[in-house]
Amino acid sequence: MKKILQGFQQFILRGNVVELAVGIVIGASFGALVNALVKDIITPLIGAIAKVPDFSHRVVTVNGSEFLYGDFMNAAISFFLTAAAIYFFVVLPLNTFINRIKRGEKTPDPTTKKCPECLSDVPLKARRCPMCTSVIAA
């Protein structure tokens, strides 16, 4: 039993599991924040422009069946705003940050060149291609 608990403890304390758990918790709270933004600010703003205060009560009835297209509209708006918020507040700044870090780095010198005949990779100092045996100019 002690080995099982030790194995479980090692599994839980691995960096990947802890980071994943933190990411899920932050993602859930970020989702709640964006849903509140959509429900409390964006939807009423769109409703004021469209002269409809809330989309959630929009219903179409066909043969006694109710289709709640207003709830779908709210969910679609929430999805697109969540995707936009993640892109503009997480992905774009992170990519910018990574590009700034990489800007200072030199690209490594090439160690191979392409054979003009068969386009295979050949070491820089090679005089003949090992694949097609053609002579490679220096």
NUKE-652337 format. One line per field, with one value per atom (N, C-alpha, C): x, y, z; residue number from 1; atom name; residue in three letters. Coordinates in steps of 0.05 Angstrom, whole numbers, padded with zeros to 5 digits. Example, Ala and Ser with C-alpha at 12.3 -4.5 7.8 and 13.67 -1.06 7.14 Angstrom:
<pts>
u: 00264_00246_00264_00257_00273_00258
v: -00114_-00090_-00066_-00045_-00021_00001
w: 00156_00156_00156_00142_00143_00157
resi: 1_1_1_2_2_2
name: N_CA_C_N_CA_C
resn: ALA_ALA_ALA_SER_SER_SER
</pts>
This chain:
<pts>
u: 00017_00000_00017_00040_00058_00070_00077_00088_00068_00043_00022_00019_00019_00016_00041_00065_00089_00088_00079_00076_00056_00034_00013_00025_00039_00051_00071_00087_00106_00091_00069_00053_00041_00030_00017_00038_00061_00081_00098_00093_00107_00098_00116_00110_00086_00083_00062_00034_00031_00004_-00003_00015_00009_00004_00020_00016_-00011_-00018_-00044_-00067_-00065_-00086_-00089_-00066_-00067_-00079_-00072_-00083_-00114_-00123_-00152_-00167_-00156_-00169_-00169_-00147_-00146_-00164_-00164_-00182_-00212_-00219_-00247_-00254_-00237_-00243_-00243_-00225_-00225_-00250_-00260_-00285_-00308_-00309_-00330_-00329_-00305_-00302_-00312_-00305_-00314_-00345_-00355_-00384_-00399_-00388_-00400_-00399_-00376_-00374_-00395_-00399_-00418_-00447_-00453_-00480_-00487_-00468_-00475_-00469_-00451_-00443_-00448_-00437_-00439_-00467_-00480_-00507_-00527_-00527_-00544_-00536_-00510_-00502_-00512_-00510_-00520_-00551_-00563_-00592_-00601_-00586_-00593_-00592_-00572_-00569_-00591_-00597_-00618_-00645_-00647_-00672_-00685_-00669_-00678_-00660_-00672_-00655_-00641_-00651_-00639_-00646_-00627_-00632_-00643_-00638_-00644_-00674_-00691_-00720_-00731_-00713_-00721_-00727_-00752_-00761_-00776_-00773_-00789_-00804_-00830_-00846_-00855_-00848_-00856_-00870_-00895_-00911_-00909_-00910_-00910_-00883_-00862_-00835_-00822_-00810_-00797_-00767_-00758_-00729_-00719_-00701_-00690_-00666_-00671_-00648_-00634_-00648_-00635_-00613_-00617_-00596_-00572_-00578_-00556_-00541_-00555_-00541_-00523_-00533_-00516_-00492_-00495_-00473_-00453_-00463_-00445_-00429_-00442_-00428_-00407_-00415_-00396_-00372_-00376_-00354_-00336_-00346_-00329_-00314_-00327_-00313_-00292_-00297_-00277_-00253_-00258_-00236_-00220_-00234_-00220_-00204_-00216_-00201_-00177_-00179_-00156_-00134_-00143_-00123_-00109_-00125_-00114_-00099_-00108_-00096_-00077_-00076_-00058_-00039_-00051_-00035_-00017_-00029_-00014_00008_00003_00025_00047_00039_00059_00076_00064_00079_00098_00088_00105_00128_00123_00145_00165_00156_00174_00191_00178_00193_00214_00208_00228_00251_00246_00268_00285_00272_00286_00301_00292_00305_00335_00341_00369_00386_00374_00390_00399_00423_00433_00422_00417_00409_00435_00433_00457_00467_00493_00505_00495_00490_00481_00504_00497_00517_00514_00493_00488_00480_00481_00471_00455_00440_00424_00439_00436_00447_00431_00443_00428_00413_00422_00409_00385_00390_00369_00357_00367_00357_00359_00377_00381_00401_00401_00419_00447_00467_00494_00511_00531_00549_00562_00568_00580_00606_00623_00649_00649_00626_00624_00628_00641_00646_00627_00617_00598_00574_00551_00526_00526_00521_00520_00496_00476_00451_00453_00461_00461_00489_00509_00538_00545_00528_00535_00556_00572_00593_00579_00587_00575_00596_00589_00608_00614_00638_00647_00635
v: -00024_00000_00025_00024_00047_00053_00032_00036_00049_00041_00052_00082_00089_00117_00133_00121_00135_00139_00119_00122_00143_00144_00164_00192_00194_00220_00229_00211_00219_00227_00213_00220_00248_00254_00280_00303_00298_00319_00323_00308_00313_00341_00354_00381_00382_00362_00363_00361_00344_00341_00367_00378_00402_00425_00428_00449_00446_00422_00417_00425_00417_00424_00454_00468_00498_00510_00499_00509_00505_00482_00477_00496_00501_00519_00547_00556_00583_00585_00564_00564_00566_00551_00552_00580_00592_00619_00639_00636_00654_00651_00626_00621_00634_00632_00645_00676_00686_00715_00724_00710_00717_00713_00691_00687_00710_00720_00743_00768_00771_00794_00793_00770_00767_00771_00758_00759_00786_00799_00824_00850_00848_00873_00871_00851_00850_00844_00824_00818_00841_00855_00878_00901_00904_00924_00918_00893_00885_00887_00880_00882_00911_00929_00958_00968_00959_00967_00955_00929_00915_00919_00935_00941_00915_00896_00872_00869_00870_00870_00844_00821_00796_00776_00760_00741_00714_00709_00683_00676_00695_00689_00687_00688_00686_00656_00651_00624_00623_00601_00596_00570_00570_00546_00534_00509_00494_00469_00466_00442_00435_00455_00451_00448_00447_00444_00472_00478_00504_00502_00520_00522_00548_00544_00567_00578_00592_00602_00625_00638_00660_00649_00627_00615_00607_00597_00590_00615_00637_00661_00670_00669_00676_00659_00633_00614_00619_00625_00631_00657_00677_00702_00697_00681_00675_00660_00641_00625_00643_00660_00677_00698_00708_00727_00713_00688_00673_00668_00659_00654_00679_00702_00727_00736_00733_00741_00724_00698_00680_00688_00693_00701_00727_00748_00774_00778_00763_00767_00745_00723_00701_00694_00686_00676_00698_00721_00742_00753_00760_00769_00748_00723_00702_00699_00699_00698_00722_00746_00770_00767_00757_00753_00733_00711_00690_00701_00717_00729_00749_00764_00782_00767_00745_00729_00717_00708_00695_00715_00740_00761_00764_00761_00764_00740_00718_00693_00693_00682_00678_00651_00650_00624_00607_00582_00565_00563_00561_00558_00531_00531_00506_00485_00461_00439_00422_00427_00413_00432_00421_00436_00416_00427_00410_00401_00377_00367_00379_00391_00403_00383_00358_00338_00324_00313_00298_00312_00335_00352_00339_00319_00307_00324_00322_00336_00324_00341_00332_00349_00337_00353_00375_00397_00420_00414_00398_00392_00370_00358_00336_00346_00329_00336_00320_00298_00281_00276_00273_00267_00237_00229_00201_00186_00201_00189_00183_00204_00201_00202_00206_00207_00229_00249_00271_00289_00302_00320_00346_00355_00379_00401_00423_00446_00456_00465_00474_00501
w: 00000_00000_00000_00014_00016_-00011_-00027_-00053_-00072_-00069_-00086_-00080_-00055_-00047_-00056_-00054_-00063_-00094_-00108_-00137_-00145_-00130_-00135_-00129_-00107_-00100_-00121_-00132_-00153_-00178_-00184_-00208_-00205_-00181_-00177_-00177_-00166_-00163_-00188_-00209_-00234_-00244_-00258_-00268_-00287_-00304_-00324_-00311_-00291_-00279_-00264_-00249_-00234_-00253_-00274_-00293_-00307_-00314_-00327_-00308_-00283_-00264_-00261_-00259_-00257_-00282_-00305_-00330_-00332_-00322_-00323_-00304_-00280_-00261_-00272_-00283_-00295_-00319_-00335_-00359_-00351_-00330_-00321_-00311_-00295_-00285_-00307_-00327_-00350_-00366_-00369_-00383_-00369_-00342_-00327_-00330_-00331_-00334_-00361_-00382_-00409_-00411_-00400_-00400_-00386_-00364_-00350_-00367_-00381_-00399_-00421_-00432_-00454_-00443_-00420_-00410_-00399_-00385_-00371_-00386_-00406_-00420_-00450_-00463_-00493_-00503_-00491_-00500_-00496_-00472_-00470_-00489_-00495_-00514_-00542_-00550_-00576_-00576_-00553_-00551_-00552_-00541_-00542_-00571_-00586_-00613_-00630_-00626_-00641_-00629_-00607_-00593_-00582_-00575_-00561_-00536_-00512_-00488_-00482_-00491_-00485_-00506_-00515_-00536_-00524_-00499_-00488_-00489_-00492_-00493_-00521_-00541_-00569_-00575_-00585_-00589_-00616_-00630_-00654_-00648_-00652_-00648_-00674_-00678_-00703_-00694_-00701_-00694_-00664_-00648_-00619_-00607_-00623_-00613_-00612_-00589_-00586_-00592_-00609_-00615_-00602_-00583_-00568_-00582_-00604_-00620_-00605_-00587_-00571_-00554_-00540_-00524_-00542_-00566_-00584_-00592_-00598_-00605_-00582_-00557_-00534_-00532_-00536_-00535_-00558_-00582_-00604_-00599_-00589_-00583_-00561_-00541_-00519_-00530_-00548_-00560_-00575_-00593_-00609_-00592_-00572_-00554_-00537_-00529_-00514_-00532_-00557_-00575_-00581_-00585_-00590_-00566_-00542_-00518_-00514_-00518_-00515_-00536_-00560_-00581_-00574_-00568_-00564_-00537_-00517_-00490_-00482_-00497_-00489_-00513_-00535_-00558_-00570_-00577_-00590_-00572_-00547_-00530_-00526_-00523_-00520_-00545_-00568_-00593_-00596_-00589_-00590_-00571_-00547_-00528_-00538_-00549_-00559_-00582_-00600_-00622_-00613_-00592_-00581_-00569_-00556_-00545_-00567_-00588_-00610_-00628_-00627_-00643_-00636_-00611_-00602_-00608_-00614_-00620_-00649_-00653_-00680_-00690_-00715_-00727_-00730_-00724_-00726_-00755_-00758_-00785_-00797_-00823_-00835_-00836_-00833_-00834_-00859_-00874_-00899_-00921_-00946_-00969_-00986_-01005_-01022_-01047_-01055_-01080_-01102_-01123_-01145_-01162_-01161_-01178_-01164_-01141_-01127_-01103_-01096_-01074_-01047_-01044_-01017_-01002_-00975_-00958_-00959_-00964_-00966_-00947_-00933_-00916_-00932_-00919_-00933_-00947_-00935_-00947_-00968_-00972_-00992_-01020_-01037_-01065_-01083_-01072_-01088_-01070_-01083_-01068_-01062_-01037_-01030_-01042_-01050_-01060_-01090_-01105_-01134_-01146_-01130_-01137_-01157_-01160_-01178_-01164_-01180_-01170_-01161_-01137_-01126_-01127_-01139_-01140_-01112_-01108_-01082_-01075
resi: 1_1_1_2_2_2_3_3_3_4_4_4_5_5_5_6_6_6_7_7_7_8_8_8_9_9_9_10_10_10_11_11_11_12_12_12_13_13_13_14_14_14_15_15_15_16_16_16_17_17_17_18_18_18_19_19_19_20_20_20_21_21_21_22_22_22_23_23_23_24_24_24_25_25_25_26_26_26_27_27_27_28_28_28_29_29_29_30_30_30_31_31_31_32_32_32_33_33_33_34_34_34_35_35_35_36_36_36_37_37_37_38_38_38_39_39_39_40_40_40_41_41_41_42_42_42_43_43_43_44_44_44_45_45_45_46_46_46_47_47_47_48_48_48_49_49_49_50_50_50_51_51_51_52_52_52_53_53_53_54_54_54_55_55_55_56_56_56_57_57_57_58_58_58_59_59_59_60_60_60_61_61_61_62_62_62_63_63_63_64_64_64_65_65_65_66_66_66_67_67_67_68_68_68_69_69_69_70_70_70_71_71_71_72_72_72_73_73_73_74_74_74_75_75_75_76_76_76_77_77_77_78_78_78_79_79_79_80_80_80_81_81_81_82_82_82_83_83_83_84_84_84_85_85_85_86_86_86_87_87_87_88_88_88_89_89_89_90_90_90_91_91_91_92_92_92_93_93_93_94_94_94_95_95_95_96_96_96_97_97_97_98_98_98_99_99_99_100_100_100_101_101_101_102_102_102_103_103_103_104_104_104_105_105_105_106_106_106_107_107_107_108_108_108_109_109_109_110_110_110_111_111_111_112_112_112_113_113_113_114_114_114_115_115_115_116_116_116_117_117_117_118_118_118_119_119_119_120_120_120_121_121_121_122_122_122_123_123_123_124_124_124_125_125_125_126_126_126_127_127_127_128_128_128_129_129_129_130_130_130_131_131_131_132_132_132_133_133_133_134_134_134_135_135_135_136_136_136_137_137_137_138_138_138
name: N_CA_C_N_CA_C_N_CA_C_N_CA_C_N_CA_C_N_CA_C_N_CA_C_N_CA_C_N_CA_C_N_CA_C_N_CA_C_N_CA_C_N_CA_C_N_CA_C_N_CA_C_N_CA_C_N_CA_C_N_CA_C_N_CA_C_N_CA_C_N_CA_C_N_CA_C_N_CA_C_N_CA_C_N_CA_C_N_CA_C_N_CA_C_N_CA_C_N_CA_C_N_CA_C_N_CA_C_N_CA_C_N_CA_C_N_CA_C_N_CA_C_N_CA_C_N_CA_C_N_CA_C_N_CA_C_N_CA_C_N_CA_C_N_CA_C_N_CA_C_N_CA_C_N_CA_C_N_CA_C_N_CA_C_N_CA_C_N_CA_C_N_CA_C_N_CA_C_N_CA_C_N_CA_C_N_CA_C_N_CA_C_N_CA_C_N_CA_C_N_CA_C_N_CA_C_N_CA_C_N_CA_C_N_CA_C_N_CA_C_N_CA_C_N_CA_C_N_CA_C_N_CA_C_N_CA_C_N_CA_C_N_CA_C_N_CA_C_N_CA_C_N_CA_C_N_CA_C_N_CA_C_N_CA_C_N_CA_C_N_CA_C_N_CA_C_N_CA_C_N_CA_C_N_CA_C_N_CA_C_N_CA_C_N_CA_C_N_CA_C_N_CA_C_N_CA_C_N_CA_C_N_CA_C_N_CA_C_N_CA_C_N_CA_C_N_CA_C_N_CA_C_N_CA_C_N_CA_C_N_CA_C_N_CA_C_N_CA_C_N_CA_C_N_CA_C_N_CA_C_N_CA_C_N_CA_C_N_CA_C_N_CA_C_N_CA_C_N_CA_C_N_CA_C_N_CA_C_N_CA_C_N_CA_C_N_CA_C_N_CA_C_N_CA_C_N_CA_C_N_CA_C_N_CA_C_N_CA_C_N_CA_C_N_CA_C_N_CA_C_N_CA_C_N_CA_C_N_CA_C_N_CA_C_N_CA_C_N_CA_C_N_CA_C_N_CA_C_N_CA_C_N_CA_C_N_CA_C_N_CA_C_N_CA_C_N_CA_C_N_CA_C
resn: MET_MET_MET_LYS_LYS_LYS_LYS_LYS_LYS_ILE_ILE_ILE_LEU_LEU_LEU_GLN_GLN_GLN_GLY_GLY_GLY_PHE_PHE_PHE_GLN_GLN_GLN_GLN_GLN_GLN_PHE_PHE_PHE_ILE_ILE_ILE_LEU_LEU_LEU_ARG_ARG_ARG_GLY_GLY_GLY_ASN_ASN_ASN_VAL_VAL_VAL_VAL_VAL_VAL_GLU_GLU_GLU_LEU_LEU_LEU_ALA_ALA_ALA_VAL_VAL_VAL_GLY_GLY_GLY_ILE_ILE_ILE_VAL_VAL_VAL_ILE_ILE_ILE_GLY_GLY_GLY_ALA_ALA_ALA_SER_SER_SER_PHE_PHE_PHE_GLY_GLY_GLY_ALA_ALA_ALA_LEU_LEU_LEU_VAL_VAL_VAL_ASN_ASN_ASN_ALA_ALA_ALA_LEU_LEU_LEU_VAL_VAL_VAL_LYS_LYS_LYS_ASP_ASP_ASP_ILE_ILE_ILE_ILE_ILE_ILE_THR_THR_THR_PRO_PRO_PRO_LEU_LEU_LEU_ILE_ILE_ILE_GLY_GLY_GLY_ALA_ALA_ALA_ILE_ILE_ILE_ALA_ALA_ALA_LYS_LYS_LYS_VAL_VAL_VAL_PRO_PRO_PRO_ASP_ASP_ASP_PHE_PHE_PHE_SER_SER_SER_HIS_HIS_HIS_ARG_ARG_ARG_VAL_VAL_VAL_VAL_VAL_VAL_THR_THR_THR_VAL_VAL_VAL_ASN_ASN_ASN_GLY_GLY_GLY_SER_SER_SER_GLU_GLU_GLU_PHE_PHE_PHE_LEU_LEU_LEU_TYR_TYR_TYR_GLY_GLY_GLY_ASP_ASP_ASP_PHE_PHE_PHE_MET_MET_MET_ASN_ASN_ASN_ALA_ALA_ALA_ALA_ALA_ALA_ILE_ILE_ILE_SER_SER_SER_PHE_PHE_PHE_PHE_PHE_PHE_LEU_LEU_LEU_THR_THR_THR_ALA_ALA_ALA_ALA_ALA_ALA_ALA_ALA_ALA_ILE_ILE_ILE_TYR_TYR_TYR_PHE_PHE_PHE_PHE_PHE_PHE_VAL_VAL_VAL_VAL_VAL_VAL_LEU_LEU_LEU_PRO_PRO_PRO_LEU_LEU_LEU_ASN_ASN_ASN_THR_THR_THR_PHE_PHE_PHE_ILE_ILE_ILE_ASN_ASN_ASN_ARG_ARG_ARG_ILE_ILE_ILE_LYS_LYS_LYS_ARG_ARG_ARG_GLY_GLY_GLY_GLU_GLU_GLU_LYS_LYS_LYS_THR_THR_THR_PRO_PRO_PRO_ASP_ASP_ASP_PRO_PRO_PRO_THR_THR_THR_THR_THR_THR_LYS_LYS_LYS_LYS_LYS_LYS_CYS_CYS_CYS_PRO_PRO_PRO_GLU_GLU_GLU_CYS_CYS_CYS_LEU_LEU_LEU_SER_SER_SER_ASP_ASP_ASP_VAL_VAL_VAL_PRO_PRO_PRO_LEU_LEU_LEU_LYS_LYS_LYS_ALA_ALA_ALA_ARG_ARG_ARG_ARG_ARG_ARG_CYS_CYS_CYS_PRO_PRO_PRO_MET_MET_MET_CYS_CYS_CYS_THR_THR_THR_SER_SER_SER_VAL_VAL_VAL_ILE_ILE_ILE_ALA_ALA_ALA_ALA_ALA_ALA
</pts>
